[in-house]
Each structure stands twice: as C-alpha cells, then as structure tokens.
C-alpha cells in the first residue's frame, strides 16, 4: 500500500499541502528547530548523567536527558511530530539552547520513527540518515569510558540492584531515573558476581561504541570526545571545552552536584576477580 503521509515543514497549508489533505493524506508538520542543539552520544553507564547534571547546572547548555526514550516502541500510524515538539521543549533552556542524550542502542528505533515524518533522506548506505538530518547543524559530543570492564560491572550492578544513580541528600530533587535518594554504602551488599553477565556487557559496550564510531565516520562528523575518567579529574575544565565547542559560555561559579559516586569496594572486588580470571586463562593457555 502506498504511503499516504506528507511532511510540511512550515505549516500544513503552505506549498499546496492542503491538496494532499483533501485526498486523504495524513499531514505531519515538523516543529521549528531550536536555535542551537547539543547531542550527547552515549552508552549506558558511561558517566553521561553526571555530564547532564553539570550541563543543566550551568544554565546555558540546555536541559539534556534521554528525551527520546519513550520513542523506543515503534507504533503504526503514530504522528511523531507533536512528540518532537515536546522533546525540543523539554530539552531547551531559557536561552533557547537544546540538548539531548541519545544512547547507541536507541539509534535504530529513533531513526525509524523520524523516517515516518521527515522527507526522504539521502543515505548512500550511511547509518541513521534521519538522525543526522534532524541534527545536521548540532554540536556532537561523544561520551565514553576508558575502562570498559568497570562500565560493564556498573551495568551489571545496576541490573541486580535496580539503582542507576544516587544523591548524597535524602531530600535532593533530581531528574535521573532509578534513583537512590541518600547514598547507602551497603546498597549493593546482596549482589552476586556473574562473570558471564559482565563479559556479555563488555561485548555490548564495545559494539555500541563501534556504532557511534561508524556513524561519525559515515557522516564525517568530528565530535568533541569526552572521557569519563578525564572528566572526573577535570571539572569544570571539561565543561568549558564543551561550551566552547558549542559556541557558548558558562558561569564561573557552578552549583555543587547532587549526584554522588555509586561505585564502592564491591565494584573493586568484581573488577579484580574478573581480570584475575582473564590473567589465569592467559597463563593456562601458555602452558
């Protein structure tokens, strides 16, 4: 069956679009783009929520969060245009700067949703052309961790505990999901080391980083690369680099983060156990 959708970028009755409406076509009006956009390209447990909080605290770098997360379920005949307008609204600060965090494993579904409401994108086999088209003039920021094993351990810890983030104060109001309000050092005492689950997550993280690498390669994007371990040592320096890349300024004095570090001695024990087994297998294979 022929697709009966027409995209109107400036209103449903300009450029003769009403002719299509009269013939029973579904009209999708694209909302106007923000004046400036910042896209955080992330993988789960890479330290991205810390960066989102720092950006939100700055007051000039948008209100980043996983605003496209509800788009993970493709729904037939859904008009995503009003939802895109809502994404722009929720991610924009008072100065009109928009920021969003997108996880690598959300890209395929997001691109498919955008394809239902945007003009056909020329891809020539390149990855996720509709995401690229939507953010054609954005500042791209690639977030990663050097230590993929510890990132995988963090994922497994979150899977077992249901806790992704924590605040130092039990009364703190925070945007993050799966939040432990008031950090408790024993929050993960009931967890069990699972080598195979961690190994699977190491593999997934590697593939997700490769997805971003290929996307940037395909579209000749030179993202600002931010490494979690460096960011922890260089605050607010890394945030100044991000702001400069977007052509923006941030205030000299920034509020203190509400978030605190979740990783504790149990994470360290798992890291040692996991890497000990890798070393032992290497020694055994040498014999």
C-alpha positions as CSV (number, residue, x, y, z in Angstrom):
1,X,0.0,0.0,0.0
2,X,1.3,3.4,-0.9
3,X,2.4,5.7,2.0
4,X,-0.1,8.5,2.4
5,X,2.0,10.9,4.5
6,X,3.1,14.4,3.5
7,X,5.6,16.3,5.6
8,X,5.1,20.0,5.8
9,X,8.0,21.9,7.4
10,X,6.3,25.3,7.8
11,X,2.6,24.6,8.3
12,X,0.0,22.2,6.9
13,X,-1.5,24.6,4.3
14,X,1.6,26.1,2.6
15,X,3.1,25.0,-0.7
16,X,-0.2,23.3,-1.8
17,X,-0.2,20.8,1.0
18,X,-3.9,21.2,1.6
19,X,-4.4,19.5,-1.8
20,X,-3.0,16.3,-0.3
21,X,-5.1,16.6,2.8
22,X,-8.2,16.8,0.6
23,X,-7.1,13.5,-0.9
24,X,-6.9,11.7,2.4
25,X,-3.2,12.1,3.1
26,X,-2.0,12.4,6.7
27,X,-0.3,15.7,7.3
28,X,2.7,16.0,9.5
29,X,4.0,19.4,10.3
30,X,7.6,19.5,11.5
31,X,8.2,21.8,14.5
32,X,10.8,24.5,14.1
33,X,14.3,23.5,15.2
34,X,15.9,25.1,18.3
35,X,18.4,27.9,17.6
36,X,21.3,25.6,18.8
37,X,21.4,21.9,19.6
38,X,23.9,19.7,21.5
39,X,23.7,16.0,21.1
40,X,25.3,13.8,23.7
41,X,26.2,10.4,22.1
42,X,26.4,7.9,24.9
43,X,26.2,4.3,26.1
44,X,24.6,3.2,29.4
45,X,26.8,3.7,32.5
46,X,29.4,5.8,30.7
47,X,29.1,8.7,33.1
48,X,26.6,10.6,31.0
49,X,24.2,11.5,33.8
50,X,27.0,13.3,35.6
51,X,27.6,15.4,32.5
52,X,23.9,16.0,32.0
53,X,23.7,17.4,35.6
54,X,26.7,19.6,35.1
55,X,25.2,21.0,31.8
56,X,21.9,21.6,33.5
57,X,23.6,23.4,36.4
58,X,25.5,25.6,34.0
59,X,22.1,27.1,32.9
60,X,23.3,27.8,29.3
61,X,23.9,24.3,27.9
62,X,20.3,23.1,27.6
63,X,18.5,20.5,29.7
64,X,19.9,17.2,28.4
65,X,18.2,13.9,29.3
66,X,17.1,10.8,27.3
67,X,14.2,12.8,25.8
68,X,13.7,10.2,23.0
69,X,13.4,7.3,25.4
70,X,9.6,6.9,25.0
71,X,10.2,6.6,21.3
72,X,11.6,3.1,21.8
73,X,8.3,1.5,20.7
74,X,7.5,1.9,17.1
75,X,3.8,2.4,16.8
76,X,2.0,2.1,13.4
77,X,0.4,5.4,12.1
78,X,1.9,7.4,15.0
79,X,2.4,11.1,14.2
80,X,5.7,11.8,15.9
81,X,5.8,15.5,15.0
82,X,4.0,16.7,18.2
83,X,6.3,14.4,20.3
84,X,9.3,16.0,18.6
85,X,8.0,19.4,19.6
86,X,7.7,18.1,23.2
87,X,11.3,16.9,23.0
88,X,12.5,20.3,21.9
89,X,10.6,22.0,24.7
90,X,11.8,19.7,27.5
91,X,15.4,19.8,26.4
92,X,15.6,23.6,25.9
93,X,16.8,26.1,28.5
94,X,15.8,29.7,28.9
95,X,18.3,30.8,26.3
96,X,16.8,28.5,23.7
97,X,19.7,26.1,23.6
98,X,18.5,22.5,23.2
99,X,20.4,19.4,24.5
100,X,19.6,15.7,24.4
101,X,21.3,12.5,25.3
102,X,20.9,9.5,22.9
103,X,22.1,6.0,23.7
104,X,23.7,3.9,20.9
105,X,21.0,1.2,21.4
106,X,18.3,3.8,20.8
107,X,19.5,5.0,17.4
108,X,17.9,2.4,15.1
109,X,14.4,2.9,16.5
110,X,14.8,6.6,16.7
111,X,15.8,6.8,13.0
112,X,12.9,4.6,12.0
113,X,10.5,6.9,13.9
114,X,12.0,10.0,12.3
115,X,11.7,8.4,8.8
116,X,7.9,8.4,9.2
117,X,7.7,12.2,9.5
118,X,10.7,13.6,7.6
119,X,11.4,14.0,3.9
120,X,13.3,11.1,2.4
121,X,17.0,11.3,3.4
122,X,19.8,10.6,1.0
123,X,21.9,8.0,2.8
124,X,24.0,6.1,0.2
125,X,24.1,3.3,2.7
126,X,25.3,5.5,5.6
127,X,24.0,4.8,9.1
128,X,20.9,6.6,10.6
129,X,20.4,9.3,8.0
130,X,17.3,10.7,9.6
131,X,19.0,11.3,12.9
132,X,21.8,13.0,11.0
133,X,19.3,15.1,9.1
134,X,17.4,16.2,12.2
135,X,20.6,17.3,13.9
136,X,22.5,18.5,10.8
137,X,23.8,21.6,12.5
138,X,24.2,20.2,16.0
139,X,27.3,20.1,18.2
140,X,28.1,16.4,18.6
141,X,29.6,15.2,21.9
142,X,30.9,11.5,22.2
143,X,30.9,10.2,25.8
144,X,32.9,7.2,26.7
145,X,34.7,5.4,29.5
146,X,38.3,4.2,29.1
147,X,37.6,1.3,31.5
148,X,35.0,-0.8,29.7
149,X,35.2,-3.6,32.3
150,X,34.3,-1.2,35.1
151,X,31.5,0.2,32.9
152,X,30.2,-3.4,32.4
153,X,30.4,-4.0,36.1
154,X,28.4,-0.9,36.7
155,X,25.8,-2.1,34.3
156,X,25.5,-5.5,36.0
157,X,25.4,-3.8,39.4
158,X,22.5,-1.6,38.2
159,X,20.7,-4.7,36.8
160,X,20.9,-6.6,40.1
161,X,20.1,-3.6,42.4
162,X,17.7,-1.6,40.2
163,X,19.8,1.5,41.2
164,X,21.4,3.6,38.5
165,X,22.2,6.8,40.4
166,X,22.3,8.2,43.9
167,X,22.2,11.6,45.6
168,X,24.1,12.5,48.8
169,X,21.0,14.1,50.3
170,X,17.8,12.1,51.0
171,X,15.8,15.2,50.2
172,X,17.5,16.1,46.9
173,X,15.3,16.6,43.9
174,X,16.9,15.1,40.8
175,X,16.0,14.4,37.2
176,X,17.7,10.9,37.0
177,X,15.7,7.7,36.9
178,X,16.2,4.6,39.2
179,X,17.5,7.0,41.8
180,X,18.6,6.2,45.3
181,X,17.9,9.3,47.3
182,X,20.6,9.3,50.0
183,X,23.5,7.1,49.2
184,X,23.8,3.9,51.4
185,X,27.2,2.2,51.3
186,X,25.6,-1.2,51.6
187,X,23.1,-0.7,48.8
188,X,24.7,-3.5,46.8
189,X,25.7,-5.9,49.5
190,X,23.2,-8.6,48.2
191,X,24.7,-8.7,44.7
192,X,26.4,-11.7,43.2
193,X,29.4,-11.7,40.9
194,X,28.5,-13.1,37.5
195,X,31.4,-13.4,35.1
196,X,29.3,-14.3,32.0
197,X,26.9,-11.4,32.5
198,X,29.9,-9.0,32.8
199,X,31.6,-10.5,29.7
200,X,28.3,-10.1,27.7
201,X,28.1,-6.4,28.8
202,X,31.7,-5.8,27.8
203,X,30.9,-7.1,24.3
204,X,27.7,-4.9,24.1
205,X,29.6,-1.8,25.1
206,X,32.3,-2.5,22.5
207,X,29.6,-2.8,19.8
208,X,27.8,0.3,20.9
209,X,31.0,2.4,20.8
210,X,31.6,1.0,17.3
211,X,28.1,2.0,16.3
212,X,28.9,5.6,17.2
213,X,32.3,5.4,15.6
214,X,30.8,4.2,12.3
215,X,28.0,6.9,12.5
216,X,30.6,9.6,12.8
217,X,32.8,8.1,10.1
218,X,29.8,7.8,7.7
219,X,28.8,11.4,8.1
220,X,32.3,12.9,8.5
221,X,31.4,14.2,11.9
222,X,34.2,15.3,14.2
223,X,32.6,15.1,17.7
224,X,34.0,16.5,20.8
225,X,35.3,13.4,22.7
226,X,34.8,13.4,26.4
227,X,36.2,10.5,28.5
228,X,34.6,9.8,31.9
229,X,37.8,9.3,33.8
230,X,39.2,12.6,32.5
231,X,36.0,14.4,33.2
232,X,36.1,13.4,36.8
233,X,39.6,14.8,37.2
234,X,39.0,18.0,35.1
235,X,35.8,19.7,36.3
236,X,34.8,22.3,35.3
237,X,37.6,22.3,32.6
238,X,35.8,19.7,30.5
239,X,32.6,21.6,30.7
240,X,34.3,24.8,29.4
241,X,35.6,22.7,26.4
242,X,32.1,21.5,25.7
243,X,30.7,25.0,25.9
244,X,33.4,26.4,23.6
245,X,32.7,23.6,21.1
246,X,29.0,24.8,21.0
247,X,30.0,28.5,20.9
248,X,28.5,29.1,24.3
249,X,29.7,30.4,27.7
250,X,29.1,29.1,31.2
251,X,29.2,31.0,34.5
252,X,32.3,31.0,36.6
253,X,30.5,29.6,39.7
254,X,28.6,26.3,39.2
255,X,26.3,24.7,41.8
256,X,27.6,21.5,43.5
257,X,26.3,18.2,42.1
258,X,23.5,16.5,43.9
259,X,24.7,13.1,42.5
260,X,27.4,11.1,44.3
261,X,29.5,8.2,43.1
262,X,27.9,4.7,43.4
263,X,30.9,2.5,42.8
264,X,32.4,1.1,46.0
265,X,34.6,-1.8,47.3
266,X,32.3,-4.4,45.8
267,X,32.8,-3.0,42.3
268,X,36.6,-3.1,43.0
269,X,36.3,-6.8,44.1
270,X,34.4,-7.7,41.0
271,X,37.0,-6.0,38.8
272,X,39.8,-7.9,40.5
273,X,38.0,-11.2,40.2
274,X,37.1,-10.7,36.6
275,X,40.5,-9.6,35.5
276,X,42.3,-12.3,37.6
277,X,40.3,-14.9,35.7
278,X,41.4,-13.4,32.4
279,X,45.1,-13.4,33.6
280,X,44.7,-17.0,34.8
281,X,43.3,-18.2,31.5
282,X,46.2,-16.5,29.6
283,X,48.7,-18.3,31.9
284,X,46.9,-21.6,31.4
285,X,46.9,-21.2,27.6
286,X,50.6,-20.6,27.6
287,X,51.4,-24.0,29.1
